[in-house]
Amino acid sequence: MSPALRAVRGATTLDADTEEQVTKRVQELVTAMLERNSLRRSDLVSVLFTATADITSKYPATAARALGLDDVPLMGAQELSVKGGLARCVRVMMHVETDLGRHEVRHVYLHGAQSLRDDLPG
C-alpha cells in the first residue's frame, strides 16, 4: 500500500500567554502528534496552527520551527472567537504522508484542550 495524505489534529492550552509557555506547549503537542502516529519529520507535508486571540506573545509556528521543521511549510491563523470558547488554545492540523488508515490516526488533545474531544481516549 502506498502512503496516503492524512490530517492529524491536535490542540493544547496555555496556563499563561508567555513566550516560554507557547514554546513549551506547542513543542510538547507537535512531538506527541509525531510520536503517537509513528511519524518522522520527513512525513510532514504542511502544518497549520491556529491560536485564540488571547495568545499574542509568540507565533505557535515559530515554536514548532525550533523542533527542526525548517523545510516544512508552516502557517498560522487566528482561531474564531466564539462565545464560551476555550481560552488560550492552540490548535494544529498536520498534513502527513503515512501508511496509517484514516481510522488509525491518533489525534492529540493536551491539557485543557482534552475537553474539545471527549470522544477520544486519553
Biopython code that builds the backbone (N, CA, C, O; Angstrom):
import numpy as np
from Bio.PDB.StructureBuilder import StructureBuilder

atoms = [
    (1, "MET", "N", (0.842, -1.179, 0.000)),
    (1, "MET", "CA", (0.000, 0.000, 0.000)),
    (1, "MET", "C", (0.887, 1.244, 0.000)),
    (1, "MET", "O", (1.820, 1.346, 0.797)),
    (2, "SER", "N", (0.600, 2.170, -0.880)),
    (2, "SER", "CA", (1.405, 3.389, -0.926)),
    (2, "SER", "C", (0.870, 4.394, 0.089)),
    (2, "SER", "O", (-0.312, 4.370, 0.434)),
    (3, "PRO", "N", (1.746, 5.277, 0.565)),
    (3, "PRO", "CA", (1.321, 6.262, 1.574)),
    (3, "PRO", "C", (0.168, 7.132, 1.072)),
    (3, "PRO", "O", (0.080, 7.456, -0.113)),
    (4, "ALA", "N", (-0.703, 7.496, 1.994)),
    (4, "ALA", "CA", (-1.820, 8.388, 1.700)),
    (4, "ALA", "C", (-1.612, 9.703, 2.430)),
    (4, "ALA", "O", (-0.859, 9.776, 3.400)),
    (5, "LEU", "N", (-2.279, 10.727, 1.960)),
    (5, "LEU", "CA", (-2.264, 12.010, 2.648)),
    (5, "LEU", "C", (-3.330, 11.963, 3.733)),
    (5, "LEU", "O", (-4.499, 11.704, 3.448)),
    (6, "ARG", "N", (-2.930, 12.212, 4.972)),
    (6, "ARG", "CA", (-3.846, 12.201, 6.115)),
    (6, "ARG", "C", (-3.686, 13.504, 6.896)),
    (6, "ARG", "O", (-2.657, 14.173, 6.807)),
    (7, "ALA", "N", (-4.710, 13.848, 7.656)),
    (7, "ALA", "CA", (-4.656, 15.001, 8.549)),
    (7, "ALA", "C", (-4.653, 14.491, 9.979)),
    (7, "ALA", "O", (-5.484, 13.667, 10.360)),
    (8, "VAL", "N", (-3.712, 14.988, 10.760)),
    (8, "VAL", "CA", (-3.627, 14.668, 12.182)),
    (8, "VAL", "C", (-3.973, 15.946, 12.926)),
    (8, "VAL", "O", (-3.367, 16.992, 12.697)),
    (9, "ARG", "N", (-4.956, 15.853, 13.823)),
    (9, "ARG", "CA", (-5.395, 17.027, 14.573)),
    (9, "ARG", "C", (-4.847, 16.999, 15.983)),
    (9, "ARG", "O", (-4.566, 15.939, 16.543)),
    (10, "GLY", "N", (-4.701, 18.192, 16.546)),
    (10, "GLY", "CA", (-4.264, 18.293, 17.927)),
    (10, "GLY", "C", (-4.557, 19.674, 18.463)),
    (10, "GLY", "O", (-4.796, 20.616, 17.708)),
    (11, "ALA", "N", (-4.535, 19.781, 19.783)),
    (11, "ALA", "CA", (-4.736, 21.072, 20.429)),
    (11, "ALA", "C", (-4.160, 21.011, 21.830)),
    (11, "ALA", "O", (-4.018, 19.942, 22.424)),
    (12, "THR", "N", (-3.835, 22.182, 22.338)),
    (12, "THR", "CA", (-3.361, 22.327, 23.708)),
    (12, "THR", "C", (-3.796, 23.686, 24.219)),
    (12, "THR", "O", (-4.229, 24.545, 23.451)),
    (13, "THR", "N", (-3.679, 23.867, 25.494)),
    (13, "THR", "CA", (-3.973, 25.169, 26.087)),
    (13, "THR", "C", (-2.760, 25.653, 26.869)),
    (13, "THR", "O", (-1.879, 24.873, 27.232)),
    (14, "LEU", "N", (-2.735, 26.949, 27.117)),
    (14, "LEU", "CA", (-1.666, 27.570, 27.896)),
    (14, "LEU", "C", (-2.218, 27.993, 29.243)),
    (14, "LEU", "O", (-3.384, 28.371, 29.350)),
    (15, "ASP", "N", (-1.386, 27.930, 30.269)),
    (15, "ASP", "CA", (-1.757, 28.474, 31.573)),
    (15, "ASP", "C", (-1.642, 29.992, 31.563)),
    (15, "ASP", "O", (-2.385, 30.691, 32.252)),
    (16, "ALA", "N", (-0.688, 30.496, 30.761)),
    (16, "ALA", "CA", (-0.459, 31.937, 30.645)),
    (16, "ALA", "C", (0.103, 32.225, 29.267)),
    (16, "ALA", "O", (0.786, 31.385, 28.681)),
    (17, "ASP", "N", (-0.182, 33.406, 28.750)),
    (17, "ASP", "CA", (0.330, 33.800, 27.432)),
    (17, "ASP", "C", (1.735, 34.367, 27.577)),
    (17, "ASP", "O", (1.926, 35.580, 27.656)),
    (18, "THR", "N", (2.709, 33.471, 27.610)),
    (18, "THR", "CA", (4.118, 33.876, 27.659)),
    (18, "THR", "C", (4.863, 33.143, 26.544)),
    (18, "THR", "O", (4.425, 32.088, 26.086)),
    (19, "GLU", "N", (5.980, 33.702, 26.115)),
    (19, "GLU", "CA", (6.782, 33.039, 25.082)),
    (19, "GLU", "C", (7.193, 31.646, 25.527)),
    (19, "GLU", "O", (7.154, 30.700, 24.740)),
    (20, "GLU", "N", (7.586, 31.519, 26.786)),
    (20, "GLU", "CA", (8.043, 30.229, 27.306)),
    (20, "GLU", "C", (6.926, 29.195, 27.271)),
    (20, "GLU", "O", (7.156, 28.042, 26.906)),
    (21, "GLN", "N", (5.712, 29.605, 27.651)),
    (21, "GLN", "CA", (4.582, 28.681, 27.678)),
    (21, "GLN", "C", (4.174, 28.274, 26.264)),
    (21, "GLN", "O", (3.881, 27.102, 26.025)),
    (22, "VAL", "N", (4.150, 29.217, 25.325)),
    (22, "VAL", "CA", (3.836, 28.889, 23.934)),
    (22, "VAL", "C", (4.859, 27.874, 23.412)),
    (22, "VAL", "O", (4.488, 26.863, 22.816)),
    (23, "THR", "N", (6.126, 28.144, 23.637)),
    (23, "THR", "CA", (7.181, 27.245, 23.164)),
    (23, "THR", "C", (7.020, 25.857, 23.769)),
    (23, "THR", "O", (7.011, 24.859, 23.048)),
    (24, "LYS", "N", (6.894, 25.794, 25.076)),
    (24, "LYS", "CA", (6.807, 24.503, 25.764)),
    (24, "LYS", "C", (5.595, 23.696, 25.313)),
    (24, "LYS", "O", (5.727, 22.518, 24.980)),
    (25, "ARG", "N", (4.423, 24.310, 25.300)),
    (25, "ARG", "CA", (3.195, 23.575, 24.999)),
    (25, "ARG", "C", (3.093, 23.196, 23.524)),
    (25, "ARG", "O", (2.628, 22.102, 23.204)),
    (26, "VAL", "N", (3.515, 24.074, 22.625)),
    (26, "VAL", "CA", (3.463, 23.749, 21.193)),
    (26, "VAL", "C", (4.452, 22.633, 20.868)),
    (26, "VAL", "O", (4.115, 21.704, 20.134)),
    (27, "GLN", "N", (5.655, 22.715, 21.402)),
    (27, "GLN", "CA", (6.629, 21.658, 21.145)),
    (27, "GLN", "C", (6.173, 20.330, 21.740)),
    (27, "GLN", "O", (6.362, 19.278, 21.129)),
    (28, "GLU", "N", (5.576, 20.372, 22.925)),
    (28, "GLU", "CA", (5.029, 19.157, 23.538)),
    (28, "GLU", "C", (3.952, 18.542, 22.638)),
    (28, "GLU", "O", (3.935, 17.330, 22.425)),
    (29, "LEU", "N", (3.057, 19.380, 22.114)),
    (29, "LEU", "CA", (1.966, 18.905, 21.270)),
    (29, "LEU", "C", (2.481, 18.321, 19.960)),
    (29, "LEU", "O", (2.114, 17.204, 19.596)),
    (30, "VAL", "N", (3.318, 19.054, 19.255)),
    (30, "VAL", "CA", (3.834, 18.575, 17.965)),
    (30, "VAL", "C", (4.610, 17.273, 18.152)),
    (30, "VAL", "O", (4.458, 16.344, 17.359)),
    (31, "THR", "N", (5.427, 17.198, 19.177)),
    (31, "THR", "CA", (6.188, 15.977, 19.458)),
    (31, "THR", "C", (5.250, 14.810, 19.731)),
    (31, "THR", "O", (5.467, 13.711, 19.222)),
    (32, "ALA", "N", (4.214, 15.034, 20.525)),
    (32, "ALA", "CA", (3.254, 13.966, 20.833)),
    (32, "ALA", "C", (2.506, 13.518, 19.575)),
    (32, "ALA", "O", (2.263, 12.325, 19.394)),
    (33, "MET", "N", (2.144, 14.453, 18.716)),
    (33, "MET", "CA", (1.444, 14.100, 17.473)),
    (33, "MET", "C", (2.315, 13.216, 16.591)),
    (33, "MET", "O", (1.834, 12.243, 16.009)),
    (34, "LEU", "N", (3.597, 13.554, 16.493)),
    (34, "LEU", "CA", (4.525, 12.741, 15.703)),
    (34, "LEU", "C", (4.714, 11.367, 16.332)),
    (34, "LEU", "O", (4.606, 10.347, 15.652)),
    (35, "GLU", "N", (4.997, 11.343, 17.633)),
    (35, "GLU", "CA", (5.285, 10.078, 18.310)),
    (35, "GLU", "C", (4.087, 9.130, 18.314)),
    (35, "GLU", "O", (4.244, 7.946, 18.014)),
    (36, "ARG", "N", (2.903, 9.624, 18.645)),
    (36, "ARG", "CA", (1.723, 8.753, 18.745)),
    (36, "ARG", "C", (1.301, 8.171, 17.401)),
    (36, "ARG", "O", (0.569, 7.183, 17.347)),
    (37, "ASN", "N", (1.765, 8.787, 16.321)),
    (37, "ASN", "CA", (1.434, 8.282, 14.987)),
    (37, "ASN", "C", (2.642, 7.685, 14.273)),
    (37, "ASN", "O", (2.587, 7.393, 13.078)),
    (38, "SER", "N", (3.736, 7.506, 15.019)),
    (38, "SER", "CA", (4.975, 6.943, 14.467)),
    (38, "SER", "C", (5.402, 7.669, 13.194)),
    (38, "SER", "O", (5.757, 7.043, 12.195)),
    (39, "LEU", "N", (5.362, 8.990, 13.249)),
    (39, "LEU", "CA", (5.721, 9.816, 12.099)),
    (39, "LEU", "C", (7.113, 10.393, 12.265)),
    (39, "LEU", "O", (7.573, 10.657, 13.376)),
    (40, "ARG", "N", (7.774, 10.583, 11.124)),
    (40, "ARG", "CA", (9.058, 11.281, 11.088)),
    (40, "ARG", "C", (8.816, 12.683, 10.536)),
    (40, "ARG", "O", (7.801, 12.935, 9.887)),
    (41, "ARG", "N", (9.721, 13.563, 10.788)),
    (41, "ARG", "CA", (9.575, 14.919, 10.246)),
    (41, "ARG", "C", (9.459, 14.887, 8.719)),
    (41, "ARG", "O", (8.773, 15.723, 8.132)),
    (42, "SER", "N", (10.120, 13.935, 8.083)),
    (42, "SER", "CA", (10.073, 13.839, 6.619)),
    (42, "SER", "C", (8.691, 13.418, 6.111)),
    (42, "SER", "O", (8.420, 13.535, 4.916)),
    (43, "ASP", "N", (7.814, 12.932, 6.990)),
    (43, "ASP", "CA", (6.443, 12.572, 6.595)),
    (43, "ASP", "C", (5.532, 13.795, 6.520)),
    (43, "ASP", "O", (4.446, 13.726, 5.945)),
    (44, "LEU", "N", (5.970, 14.911, 7.099)),
    (44, "LEU", "CA", (5.140, 16.117, 7.132)),
    (44, "LEU", "C", (5.062, 16.779, 5.766)),
    (44, "LEU", "O", (6.078, 16.976, 5.099)),
    (45, "VAL", "N", (3.847, 17.119, 5.357)),
    (45, "VAL", "CA", (3.625, 17.863, 4.125)),
    (45, "VAL", "C", (3.487, 19.344, 4.458)),
    (45, "VAL", "O", (4.125, 20.190, 3.830)),
    (46, "SER", "N", (2.652, 19.653, 5.449)),
    (46, "SER", "CA", (2.472, 21.029, 5.915)),
    (46, "SER", "C", (1.780, 20.988, 7.268)),
    (46, "SER", "O", (1.191, 19.975, 7.647)),
    (47, "VAL", "N", (1.858, 22.110, 7.999)),
    (47, "VAL", "CA", (1.236, 22.190, 9.315)),
    (47, "VAL", "C", (0.550, 23.551, 9.443)),
    (47, "VAL", "O", (1.151, 24.594, 9.185)),
    (48, "LEU", "N", (-0.725, 23.514, 9.848)),
    (48, "LEU", "CA", (-1.495, 24.724, 10.082)),
    (48, "LEU", "C", (-1.718, 24.879, 11.581)),
    (48, "LEU", "O", (-2.163, 23.946, 12.250)),
    (49, "PHE", "N", (-1.409, 26.051, 12.099)),
    (49, "PHE", "CA", (-1.611, 26.379, 13.506)),
    (49, "PHE", "C", (-2.662, 27.465, 13.601)),
    (49, "PHE", "O", (-2.655, 28.410, 12.812)),
    (50, "THR", "N", (-3.571, 27.337, 14.565)),
    (50, "THR", "CA", (-4.437, 28.463, 14.905)),
    (50, "THR", "C", (-4.254, 28.731, 16.392)),
    (50, "THR", "O", (-3.938, 27.832, 17.172)),
    (51, "ALA", "N", (-4.459, 29.978, 16.762)),
    (51, "ALA", "CA", (-4.368, 30.373, 18.171)),
    (51, "ALA", "C", (-5.531, 31.315, 18.463)),
    (51, "ALA", "O", (-5.939, 32.107, 17.613)),
    (52, "THR", "N", (-6.047, 31.214, 19.667)),
    (52, "THR", "CA", (-7.106, 32.136, 20.068)),
    (52, "THR", "C", (-6.520, 33.538, 20.183)),
    (52, "THR", "O", (-5.309, 33.708, 20.322)),
    (53, "ALA", "N", (-7.392, 34.537, 20.123)),
    (53, "ALA", "CA", (-6.956, 35.943, 20.100)),
    (53, "ALA", "C", (-6.213, 36.367, 21.357)),
    (53, "ALA", "O", (-5.534, 37.393, 21.361)),
    (54, "ASP", "N", (-6.339, 35.581, 22.427)),
    (54, "ASP", "CA", (-5.651, 35.939, 23.671)),
    (54, "ASP", "C", (-4.216, 35.427, 23.729)),
    (54, "ASP", "O", (-3.560, 35.542, 24.764)),
    (55, "ILE", "N", (-3.725, 34.866, 22.632)),
    (55, "ILE", "CA", (-2.319, 34.455, 22.537)),
    (55, "ILE", "C", (-1.617, 35.435, 21.606)),
    (55, "ILE", "O", (-1.843, 35.434, 20.396)),
    (56, "THR", "N", (-0.767, 36.267, 22.185)),
    (56, "THR", "CA", (-0.080, 37.315, 21.409)),
    (56, "THR", "C", (1.425, 37.340, 21.647)),
    (56, "THR", "O", (2.128, 38.133, 21.022)),
    (57, "SER", "N", (1.932, 36.498, 22.530)),
    (57, "SER", "CA", (3.340, 36.577, 22.916)),
    (57, "SER", "C", (4.287, 35.962, 21.884)),
    (57, "SER", "O", (5.444, 36.371, 21.787)),
    (58, "LYS", "N", (3.807, 34.988, 21.115)),
    (58, "LYS", "CA", (4.691, 34.296, 20.176)),
    (58, "LYS", "C", (3.846, 33.534, 19.164)),
    (58, "LYS", "O", (2.770, 33.036, 19.493)),
    (59, "TYR", "N", (4.339, 33.447, 17.933)),
    (59, "TYR", "CA", (3.680, 32.624, 16.930)),
    (59, "TYR", "C", (3.877, 31.149, 17.271)),
    (59, "TYR", "O", (5.011, 30.731, 17.504)),
    (60, "PRO", "N", (2.813, 30.348, 17.310)),
    (60, "PRO", "CA", (2.986, 28.914, 17.546)),
    (60, "PRO", "C", (3.896, 28.248, 16.508)),
    (60, "PRO", "O", (4.658, 27.343, 16.849)),
    (61, "ALA", "N", (3.826, 28.677, 15.269)),
    (61, "ALA", "CA", (4.675, 28.081, 14.231)),
    (61, "ALA", "C", (6.157, 28.328, 14.512)),
    (61, "ALA", "O", (6.996, 27.486, 14.192)),
    (62, "THR", "N", (6.482, 29.470, 15.103)),
    (62, "THR", "CA", (7.869, 29.757, 15.461)),
    (62, "THR", "C", (8.363, 28.766, 16.504)),
    (62, "THR", "O", (9.505, 28.310, 16.441)),
    (63, "ALA", "N", (7.512, 28.436, 17.455)),
    (63, "ALA", "CA", (7.874, 27.447, 18.478)),
    (63, "ALA", "C", (8.103, 26.081, 17.835)),
    (63, "ALA", "O", (9.039, 25.371, 18.202)),
    (64, "ALA", "N", (7.260, 25.716, 16.885)),
    (64, "ALA", "CA", (7.409, 24.423, 16.205)),
    (64, "ALA", "C", (8.651, 24.404, 15.318)),
    (64, "ALA", "O", (9.325, 23.380, 15.209)),
    (65, "ARG", "N", (8.945, 25.519, 14.697)),
    (65, "ARG", "CA", (10.115, 25.594, 13.801)),
    (65, "ARG", "C", (11.384, 25.222, 14.562)),
    (65, "ARG", "O", (12.297, 24.636, 13.981)),
    (66, "ALA", "N", (11.458, 25.548, 15.839)),
    (66, "ALA", "CA", (12.640, 25.244, 16.657)),
    (66, "ALA", "C", (12.840, 23.744, 16.857)),
    (66, "ALA", "O", (13.893, 23.323, 17.337)),
    (67, "LEU", "N", (11.848, 22.932, 16.499)),
    (67, "LEU", "CA", (11.997, 21.477, 16.573)),
    (67, "LEU", "C", (12.726, 20.908, 15.354)),
    (67, "LEU", "O", (12.912, 19.696, 15.247)),
    (68, "GLY", "N", (13.133, 21.778, 14.448)),
    (68, "GLY", "CA", (13.850, 21.319, 13.260)),
    (68, "GLY", "C", (12.957, 21.170, 12.041)),
    (68, "GLY", "O", (13.295, 20.432, 11.116)),
    (69, "LEU", "N", (11.832, 21.852, 12.027)),
    (69, "LEU", "CA", (10.906, 21.754, 10.891)),
    (69, "LEU", "C", (11.214, 22.823, 9.845)),
    (69, "LEU", "O", (10.303, 23.448, 9.302)),
    (70, "ASP", "N", (12.482, 23.028, 9.568)),
    (70, "ASP", "CA", (12.911, 24.096, 8.664)),
    (70, "ASP", "C", (12.421, 23.946, 7.235)),
    (70, "ASP", "O", (12.232, 24.944, 6.539)),
    (71, "ASP", "N", (12.211, 22.712, 6.784)),
    (71, "ASP", "CA", (11.811, 22.500, 5.392)),
    (71, "ASP", "C", (10.332, 22.144, 5.253)),
    (71, "ASP", "O", (9.899, 21.687, 4.195)),
    (72, "VAL", "N", (9.560, 22.351, 6.315)),
    (72, "VAL", "CA", (8.124, 22.051, 6.299)),
    (72, "VAL", "C", (7.355, 23.361, 6.236)),
    (72, "VAL", "O", (7.608, 24.251, 7.047)),
    (73, "PRO", "N", (6.418, 23.509, 5.294)),
    (73, "PRO", "CA", (5.599, 24.715, 5.267)),
    (73, "PRO", "C", (4.715, 24.783, 6.517)),
    (73, "PRO", "O", (3.940, 23.866, 6.789)),
    (74, "LEU", "N", (4.840, 25.871, 7.267)),
    (74, "LEU", "CA", (4.054, 26.098, 8.470)),
    (74, "LEU", "C", (3.249, 27.379, 8.274)),
    (74, "LEU", "O", (3.743, 28.347, 7.696)),
    (75, "MET", "N", (2.016, 27.379, 8.755)),
    (75, "MET", "CA", (1.181, 28.566, 8.610)),
    (75, "MET", "C", (0.372, 28.774, 9.882)),
    (75, "MET", "O", (-0.079, 27.816, 10.510)),
    (76, "GLY", "N", (0.197, 30.026, 10.250)),
    (76, "GLY", "CA", (-0.586, 30.353, 11.433)),
    (76, "GLY", "C", (-1.771, 31.218, 11.080)),
    (76, "GLY", "O", (-1.742, 31.980, 10.114)),
    (77, "ALA", "N", (-2.828, 31.087, 11.888)),
    (77, "ALA", "CA", (-4.030, 31.892, 11.712)),
    (77, "ALA", "C", (-4.672, 32.095, 13.077)),
    (77, "ALA", "O", (-4.351, 31.395, 14.038)),
    (78, "GLN", "N", (-5.580, 33.060, 13.151)),
    (78, "GLN", "CA", (-6.299, 33.278, 14.402)),
    (78, "GLN", "C", (-7.540, 32.397, 14.410)),
    (78, "GLN", "O", (-8.275, 32.324, 13.425)),
    (79, "GLU", "N", (-7.756, 31.737, 15.524)),
    (79, "GLU", "CA", (-8.938, 30.901, 15.725)),
    (79, "GLU", "C", (-10.170, 31.800, 15.802)),
    (79, "GLU", "O", (-10.076, 32.944, 16.246)),
    (80, "LEU", "N", (-11.309, 31.297, 15.378)),
    (80, "LEU", "CA", (-12.554, 32.048, 15.511)),
    (80, "LEU", "C", (-12.825, 32.381, 16.974)),
    (80, "LEU", "O", (-12.586, 31.569, 17.868)),
    (81, "SER", "N", (-13.318, 33.567, 17.193)),
    (81, "SER", "CA", (-13.665, 33.979, 18.542)),
    (81, "SER", "C", (-15.143, 33.662, 18.757)),
    (81, "SER", "O", (-16.021, 34.345, 18.230)),
    (82, "VAL", "N", (-15.403, 32.616, 19.539)),
    (82, "VAL", "CA", (-16.762, 32.151, 19.768)),
    (82, "VAL", "C", (-17.090, 32.266, 21.253)),
    (82, "VAL", "O", (-16.290, 31.878, 22.104)),
    (83, "LYS", "N", (-18.255, 32.796, 21.555)),
    (83, "LYS", "CA", (-18.679, 32.941, 22.951)),
    (83, "LYS", "C", (-18.615, 31.579, 23.634)),
    (83, "LYS", "O", (-19.160, 30.595, 23.133)),
    (84, "GLY", "N", (-17.940, 31.536, 24.788)),
    (84, "GLY", "CA", (-17.813, 30.285, 25.532)),
    (84, "GLY", "C", (-16.699, 29.385, 25.033)),
    (84, "GLY", "O", (-16.541, 28.267, 25.523)),
    (85, "GLY", "N", (-15.917, 29.857, 24.056)),
    (85, "GLY", "CA", (-14.813, 29.068, 23.519)),
    (85, "GLY", "C", (-13.690, 28.906, 24.523)),
    (85, "GLY", "O", (-13.617, 29.622, 25.522)),
    (86, "LEU", "N", (-12.826, 27.965, 24.245)),
    (86, "LEU", "CA", (-11.698, 27.665, 25.120)),
    (86, "LEU", "C", (-10.648, 28.772, 25.041)),
    (86, "LEU", "O", (-10.237, 29.162, 23.948)),
    (87, "ALA", "N", (-10.220, 29.272, 26.178)),
    (87, "ALA", "CA", (-9.220, 30.350, 26.237)),
    (87, "ALA", "C", (-7.809, 29.803, 26.035)),
    (87, "ALA", "O", (-7.528, 28.638, 26.317)),
    (88, "ARG", "N", (-6.929, 30.673, 25.539)),
    (88, "ARG", "CA", (-5.503, 30.378, 25.359)),
    (88, "ARG", "C", (-5.297, 28.987, 24.739)),
    (88, "ARG", "O", (-4.611, 28.132, 25.300)),
    (89, "CYS", "N", (-5.902, 28.797, 23.588)),
    (89, "CYS", "CA", (-5.868, 27.490, 22.919)),
    (89, "CYS", "C", (-5.121, 27.573, 21.596)),
    (89, "CYS", "O", (-5.343, 28.483, 20.797)),
    (90, "VAL", "N", (-4.236, 26.615, 21.379)),
    (90, "VAL", "CA", (-3.528, 26.454, 20.110)),
    (90, "VAL", "C", (-4.020, 25.148, 19.499)),
    (90, "VAL", "O", (-4.011, 24.103, 20.149)),
    (91, "ARG", "N", (-4.448, 25.220, 18.247)),
    (91, "ARG", "CA", (-4.898, 24.031, 17.521)),
    (91, "ARG", "C", (-3.941, 23.793, 16.358)),
    (91, "ARG", "O", (-3.349, 24.723, 15.811)),
    (92, "VAL", "N", (-3.810, 22.530, 16.001)),
    (92, "VAL", "CA", (-2.881, 22.141, 14.936)),
    (92, "VAL", "C", (-3.570, 21.163, 13.994)),
    (92, "VAL", "O", (-4.272, 20.253, 14.434)),
    (93, "MET", "N", (-3.363, 21.359, 12.692)),
    (93, "MET", "CA", (-3.723, 20.354, 11.710)),
    (93, "MET", "C", (-2.471, 20.063, 10.892)),
    (93, "MET", "O", (-1.980, 20.906, 10.140)),
    (94, "MET", "N", (-1.976, 18.853, 11.062)),
    (94, "MET", "CA", (-0.750, 18.393, 10.436)),
    (94, "MET", "C", (-1.139, 17.526, 9.225)),
    (94, "MET", "O", (-1.862, 16.540, 9.374)),
    (95, "HIS", "N", (-0.668, 17.890, 8.055)),
    (95, "HIS", "CA", (-0.892, 17.073, 6.862)),
    (95, "HIS", "C", (0.336, 16.184, 6.682)),
    (95, "HIS", "O", (1.466, 16.667, 6.612)),
    (96, "VAL", "N", (0.089, 14.868, 6.609)),
    (96, "VAL", "CA", (1.198, 13.917, 6.573)),
    (96, "VAL", "C", (0.993, 12.859, 5.498)),
    (96, "VAL", "O", (-0.133, 12.557, 5.102)),
    (97, "GLU", "N", (2.098, 12.310, 5.043)),
    (97, "GLU", "CA", (2.059, 11.131, 4.191)),
    (97, "GLU", "C", (2.335, 9.937, 5.089)),
    (97, "GLU", "O", (3.365, 9.881, 5.761)),
    (98, "THR", "N", (1.398, 8.967, 5.098)),
    (98, "THR", "CA", (1.519, 7.844, 6.021)),
    (98, "THR", "C", (0.809, 6.615, 5.473)),
    (98, "THR", "O", (-0.066, 6.707, 4.613)),
    (99, "ASP", "N", (1.207, 5.473, 5.991)),
    (99, "ASP", "CA", (0.518, 4.224, 5.670)),
    (99, "ASP", "C", (-0.660, 3.989, 6.615)),
    (99, "ASP", "O", (-1.414, 3.034, 6.428)),
    (100, "LEU", "N", (-0.827, 4.835, 7.616)),
    (100, "LEU", "CA", (-1.944, 4.686, 8.547)),
    (100, "LEU", "C", (-3.268, 4.892, 7.823)),
    (100, "LEU", "O", (-3.402, 5.789, 6.991)),
    (101, "GLY", "N", (-4.236, 4.055, 8.147)),
    (101, "GLY", "CA", (-5.583, 4.271, 7.639)),
    (101, "GLY", "C", (-6.218, 5.420, 8.390)),
    (101, "GLY", "O", (-5.756, 5.792, 9.468)),
    (102, "ARG", "N", (-7.268, 5.983, 7.834)),
    (102, "ARG", "CA", (-7.932, 7.128, 8.467)),
    (102, "ARG", "C", (-8.345, 6.813, 9.899)),
    (102, "ARG", "O", (-8.215, 7.662, 10.781)),
    (103, "HIS", "N", (-8.838, 5.612, 10.137)),
    (103, "HIS", "CA", (-9.287, 5.212, 11.476)),
    (103, "HIS", "C", (-8.132, 4.912, 12.434)),
    (103, "HIS", "O", (-8.351, 4.771, 13.637)),
    (104, "GLU", "N", (-6.914, 4.815, 11.916)),
    (104, "GLU", "CA", (-5.749, 4.525, 12.753)),
    (104, "GLU", "C", (-5.019, 5.777, 13.241)),
    (104, "GLU", "O", (-4.187, 5.700, 14.145)),
    (105, "VAL", "N", (-5.328, 6.919, 12.648)),
    (105, "VAL", "CA", (-4.672, 8.167, 13.020)),
    (105, "VAL", "C", (-5.069, 8.518, 14.454)),
    (105, "VAL", "O", (-6.244, 8.467, 14.817)),
    (106, "ARG", "N", (-4.077, 8.871, 15.252)),
    (106, "ARG", "CA", (-4.320, 9.233, 16.659)),
    (106, "ARG", "C", (-4.190, 10.749, 16.815)),
    (106, "ARG", "O", (-3.095, 11.301, 16.709)),
    (107, "HIS", "N", (-5.304, 11.403, 17.065)),
    (107, "HIS", "CA", (-5.335, 12.836, 17.296)),
    (107, "HIS", "C", (-4.937, 13.088, 18.754)),
    (107, "HIS", "O", (-5.159, 12.238, 19.616)),
    (108, "VAL", "N", (-4.358, 14.242, 19.024)),
    (108, "VAL", "CA", (-3.778, 14.505, 20.348)),
    (108, "VAL", "C", (-4.335, 15.808, 20.919)),
    (108, "VAL", "O", (-4.208, 16.874, 20.315)),
    (109, "TYR", "N", (-4.952, 15.700, 22.094)),
    (109, "TYR", "CA", (-5.502, 16.861, 22.781)),
    (109, "TYR", "C", (-4.940, 16.882, 24.192)),
    (109, "TYR", "O", (-5.180, 15.966, 24.979)),
    (110, "LEU", "N", (-4.192, 17.929, 24.510)),
    (110, "LEU", "CA", (-3.477, 18.016, 25.776)),
    (110, "LEU", "C", (-4.028, 19.136, 26.659)),
    (110, "LEU", "O", (-4.647, 20.088, 26.184)),
    (111, "HIS", "N", (-3.782, 18.985, 27.940)),
    (111, "HIS", "CA", (-4.145, 19.993, 28.944)),
    (111, "HIS", "C", (-5.638, 20.314, 28.835)),
    (111, "HIS", "O", (-6.443, 19.394, 28.691)),
    (112, "GLY", "N", (-6.025, 21.567, 28.898)),
    (112, "GLY", "CA", (-7.441, 21.928, 28.860)),
    (112, "GLY", "C", (-8.125, 21.609, 27.550)),
    (112, "GLY", "O", (-9.355, 21.592, 27.486)),
    (113, "ALA", "N", (-7.357, 21.355, 26.500)),
    (113, "ALA", "CA", (-7.938, 21.052, 25.191)),
    (113, "ALA", "C", (-8.542, 19.653, 25.124)),
    (113, "ALA", "O", (-9.235, 19.328, 24.160)),
    (114, "GLN", "N", (-8.292, 18.826, 26.127)),
    (114, "GLN", "CA", (-8.899, 17.493, 26.145)),
    (114, "GLN", "C", (-10.417, 17.602, 26.099)),
    (114, "GLN", "O", (-11.085, 16.702, 25.590)),
    (115, "SER", "N", (-10.966, 18.683, 26.620)),
    (115, "SER", "CA", (-12.418, 18.875, 26.634)),
    (115, "SER", "C", (-12.990, 19.072, 25.236)),
    (115, "SER", "O", (-14.194, 18.914, 25.036)),
    (116, "LEU", "N", (-12.143, 19.417, 24.265)),
    (116, "LEU", "CA", (-12.623, 19.616, 22.903)),
    (116, "LEU", "C", (-13.036, 18.310, 22.230)),
    (116, "LEU", "O", (-13.923, 18.284, 21.376)),
    (117, "ARG", "N", (-12.376, 17.232, 22.633)),
    (117, "ARG", "CA", (-12.646, 15.932, 22.015)),
    (117, "ARG", "C", (-12.787, 14.863, 23.098)),
    (117, "ARG", "O", (-11.927, 13.995, 23.247)),
    (118, "ASP", "N", (-13.873, 14.939, 23.839)),
    (118, "ASP", "CA", (-14.075, 13.962, 24.905)),
    (118, "ASP", "C", (-14.442, 12.587, 24.372)),
    (118, "ASP", "O", (-14.596, 11.639, 25.141)),
    (119, "ASP", "N", (-14.586, 12.476, 23.039)),
    (119, "ASP", "CA", (-14.853, 11.179, 22.431)),
    (119, "ASP", "C", (-13.575, 10.373, 22.211)),
    (119, "ASP", "O", (-13.635, 9.195, 21.859)),
    (120, "LEU", "N", (-12.423, 11.006, 22.418)),
    (120, "LEU", "CA", (-11.149, 10.327, 22.196)),
    (120, "LEU", "C", (-10.618, 9.798, 23.527)),
    (120, "LEU", "O", (-10.774, 10.444, 24.563)),
    (121, "PRO", "N", (-9.988, 8.616, 23.496)),
    (121, "PRO", "CA", (-9.378, 8.125, 24.722)),
    (121, "PRO", "C", (-8.200, 9.003, 25.127)),
    (121, "PRO", "O", (-7.542, 9.600, 24.276)),
    (122, "GLY", "N", (-7.937, 9.081, 26.432)),
    (122, "GLY", "CA", (-6.852, 9.917, 26.949)),
    (122, "GLY", "C", (-5.535, 9.472, 26.597)),
    (122, "GLY", "O", (-4.548, 10.101, 26.979)),
]
sb = StructureBuilder()
sb.init_structure("model")
sb.init_model(0)
sb.init_chain("A")
sb.init_seg("    ")
for serial, (resi, resn, name, xyz) in enumerate(atoms, 1):
    if name == "N":
        sb.init_residue(resn, " ", resi, " ")
    sb.init_atom(name, np.array(xyz, "f"), 0.0, 1.0, " ", f" {name:<3s}", serial, name[0])
structure = sb.get_structure()
